[in-house]
């Protein structure tokens, strides 16, 4: 499971369009789901949500998107609160009867055409996440699949906390929220060397020939042979970032992390020199999908400044997947 900071919580937030709202006791919050989410001091959990918290935005039928909150602003406002006009009834849960008369019904069963209205001063909260929003375009996971992950499910609440394990349902999203989640293959020099050599024992040969093992690890770093060969055929025998033509040190890099054989399509790959492959895997290098301009993270400067701003080396009709480059580009900008 992808762990998140203990101080950062995961929330599910409902955003319902006016035409789909069942409870008409309060006015519309007019959310801009790709930029911000609005609520007020009458909404349960309004004090609990904080900047840097992660949110899953849903409506009645689907998951709309994901975001990380940048900032929460507050303003004073007035909200019209509606309730049942029946004498002695204080119910504020009101539903519209679209094809029946009277037009409204409260949760106590009273029917009426005109609800009672009272204007109240409120504190309006706006959770802002413009630029930190990721739309969810799949129908594979729905709000029903989130139910086991609620800490305490209440279908009437619009903001509820989720167990962090819910992120395991969305590996393609968590790879953007947290950077690459797939494990890098170890190079021959890497590995767990704890207690491998005695501090005062000096060097002692084990008289075993480990060169075949080293060769296998180098091949693993280069990538699956068929996938690598398809990249060489598509892009040529060249590092697409540096222009290096030493084929022995060029590796097959997946743009979208490998999850199965379909991800071995050549359009989902880049042929990269070994050190550039590592930068790409660590999200220290990315390619802007429209211009194919290469960007290097500050942490990799000044050593790799010479490739900053260069254009990816591709043939006109053999560009890599614009969609998957875009996903990686979003992940890179989040850092």
ROTIFI-955984 format. One record per residue (C-alpha): x, y, z. Coordinates in pm, whole numbers, padded with zeros to 5 digits, always signed. Layout:
BEGIN
XYZ ...
END
This chain:
BEGIN
+00000+00000+00000 +00121+00351-00082 +00172+00525+00252 +00097+00894+00297 +00221+01133+00559 +00057+01072+00897 -00045+01439+00905 -00207+01416+00561 -00556+01267+00548 -00759+01117+00266 -01116+01241+00213 -01406+01162-00015 -01604+01472-00111 -01944+01472-00282 -02009+01726-00555 -02368+01699-00677 -02509+01903-00966 -02828+02095-00889 -03038+01873-01114 -02925+01562-00923 -02960+01693-00570 -03220+01518-00354 -03195+01738-00045 -03305+02090-00137 -03276+02234+00213 -02967+02437+00120 -02856+02626-00186 -02598+02507-00437 -02229+02526-00344 -02136+02581-00713 -01815+02378-00709 -01558+02404-00987 -01447+02044-00946 -01121+02088-01140 -01020+02386-00925 -01198+02406-00589 -01457+02263-00352 -01692+02480-00144 -01852+02409+00194 -01946+02598+00509 -01943+02578+00888 -02272+02382+00890 -02110+02090+00706 -01975+01810+00930 -01594+01777+00923 -01550+02134+00796 -01274+02196+01054 -01093+01870+00986 -00986+01918+00623 -00643+02082+00590 -00403+02198+00317 -00203+01906+00167 -00485+01662+00242 -00577+01434-00049 -00932+01421-00179 -01142+01191-00395 -01428+01384-00557 -01742+01186-00640 -02100+01237-00747 -02388+00991-00712 -02270+00753-00982 -01901+00802-01052 -01563+00911-00926 -01491+01249-01081 -01127+01306-00990 -00848+01337-00735 -00663+01636-00593 -00422+01759-00330 -00545+02070-00148 -00318+02371-00190 -00499+02619+00031 -00825+02671+00221 -00971+03022+00215 -01260+03153+00425 -01515+03429+00368 -01828+03547+00546 -02148+03485+00355 -02523+03438+00391 -02699+03113+00309 -03067+03046+00267 -03168+02751+00485 -03494+02577+00393 -03710+02366+00623 -04056+02216+00647 -04325+02485+00702 -04552+02246+00899 -04615+02372+01251 -04391+02195+01501 -04175+02027+01232 -03814+02137+01215 -03691+01892+00952 -03453+02044+00699 -03420+01734+00482 -03640+01823+00187 -03679+01636-00141 -03845+01750-00463 -04141+01555-00602 -04070+01612-00970 -04395+01471-01111 -04626+01503-00811 -04807+01774-00621 -04743+01925-00370 -04388+01988-00497 -04189+01903-00182 -04173+01644+00094 -03980+01656+00421 -03825+01355+00593 -04122+01346+00832 -04356+01293+00538 -04517+01640+00531 -04609+01767+00182 -04595+02133+00079 -04537+02364-00217 -04336+02639-00050 -04064+02559+00206 -03988+02785+00499 -03676+02995+00431 -03437+03160+00676 -03118+03348+00586 -02825+03266+00814 -02473+03406+00834 -02213+03143+00755 -01840+03102+00715 -01778+02977+00364 -01472+02757+00305 -01308+02704-00033 -01060+02419-00065 -00840+02527-00357 -00642+02279-00567 -00611+02437-00913 -00319+02267-01090 -00331+01978-00842 -00634+01808-00995 -00635+01472-01175 -00957+01374-01357 -01064+01010-01330 -01181+00893-01671 -01231+00525-01593 -01554+00347-01496 -01371+00048-01348 -01400+00185-00993 -01719+00355-00867 -01820+00520-00537 -01965+00186-00426 -01613+00038-00431 -01505+00298-00174 -01758+00188+00088 -01529-00065+00267 -01270+00211+00317 -01485+00465+00505 -01392+00499+00869 -01760+00545+00952 -01994+00560+00654 -02283+00807+00670 -02457+00841+00334 -02597+01183+00430 -02256+01345+00479 -02079+01520+00193 -01726+01507+00342 -01597+01187+00499 -01256+01041+00574 -01121+00730+00403 -00867+00472+00506 -00540+00519+00317 -00575+00166+00180 -00833+00305-00066 -00540+00440-00270 -00452+00082-00365 -00759+00085-00591 -00598+00352-00808 -00236+00262-00888 -00238+00484-01196 -00340+00781-00979 -00102+00716-00692 +00188+00706-00939 +00108+01073-01005 +00028+01170-00647 +00350+01022-00510 +00577+00972-00812 +00672+00635-00958 +00551+00340-00749 +00718+00060-00940 +01044-00080-00801 +01365-00007-00988 +01576-00305-01085 +01909-00303-00905 +02228-00243-01095 +02523-00481-01028 +02671-00232-00781 +02348-00194-00580 +02177-00414-00326 +02165-00483+00043 +02527-00482+00160 +02451-00487+00534 +02717-00700+00711 +02848-00808+00371 +03207-00721+00456 +03364-00742+00805 +03488-00401+00912 +03834-00533+00996 +03847-00851+00793 +03978-00706+00469 +03900-00855+00131 +03834-01229+00104 +03750-01381-00234 +03476-01643-00240 +03638-01801-00550 +03299-01803-00727 +03254-01664-01077 +02971-01413-01049 +03010-01265-01396 +02708-01449-01534 +02493-01304-01256 +02624-00954-01329 +02550-01003-01699 +02193-01108-01622 +02142-00797-01407 +02274-00570-01682 +02032-00730-01928 +01750-00679-01680 +01835-00310-01656 +01835-00284-02034 +01480-00415-02034 +01296-00708-02183 +01469-00790-02511 +01159-00783-02732 +01048-00449-02589 +01397-00301-02623 +01428-00427-02980 +01094-00264-03066 +01223+00069-02931 +01543+00041-03134 +01338-00027-03446 +01102+00264-03376 +01350+00529-03261 +01689+00410-03385 +02007+00312-03199 +02029+00632-03000 +01952+00775-02656 +01651+00995-02723 +01767+01253-02467 +02146+01274-02499 +02207+01140-02851 +02444+00872-02713 +02491+00589-02968 +02669+00335-02745 +02407+00062-02778 +02542-00143-02489 +02440+00122-02234 +02100+00211-02382 +01801+00086-02184 +01429+00039-02248 +01230+00274-02024 +00854+00246-01978 +00667+00580-01979 +00365+00430-01804 +00497+00189-01538 +00484-00174-01649 +00173-00357-01528 +00142-00620-01801 +00240-00716-02155 +00021-00445-02313 +00251-00185-02156 +00536-00317-02371 +00404-00129-02674 +00683+00074-02834 +00478+00395-02807 +00492+00348-02427 +00870+00342-02424 +01183+00553-02455 +01535+00439-02537 +01760+00605-02281 +02118+00596-02164 +02136+00416-01830 +02184+00727-01613 +01907+00914-01798 +01679+00612-01745 +01741+00641-01371 +01662+01015-01374 +01339+00940-01560 +01240+00663-01316 +01307+00893-01020 +01091+01168-01176 +01391+01400-01200 +01345+01432-01575 +01030+01472-01782 +00921+01555-02136 +00655+01818-02204 +00404+01623-02417 +00312+01891-02673 +00657+02033-02749 +00867+01727-02652 +01101+01965-02468 +01312+01799-02196 +01300+01938-01842 +01538+01847-01559 +01450+01883-01191 +01656+02123-00981 +01792+01829-00781 +01968+01701-01094 +02132+02037-01170 +02392+02155-01260 +02522+01810-01360 +02251+01759-01624 +02201+02120-01726 +02333+02038-02072 +02010+01854-02161 +01776+02112-02007 +01552+02258-02278 +01663+02019-02551 +01402+01848-02767 +01345+01473-02756 +01511+01299-03050 +01229+01134-03245 +01122+01084-03603 +00821+01291-03709 +00587+00993-03742 +00728+00791-03451 +00663+01000-03141 +00595+00828-02806 +00248+00830-02651 +00142+01190-02593 -00114+01073-02334 +00137+00883-02119 +00397+01158-02147 +00125+01391-02019 +00066+01175-01712 +00438+01173-01632 +00458+01546-01700 +00183+01613-01444 +00367+01397-01192 +00691+01588-01256 +00523+01928-01206 +00377+01815-00871 +00721+01783-00717 
END
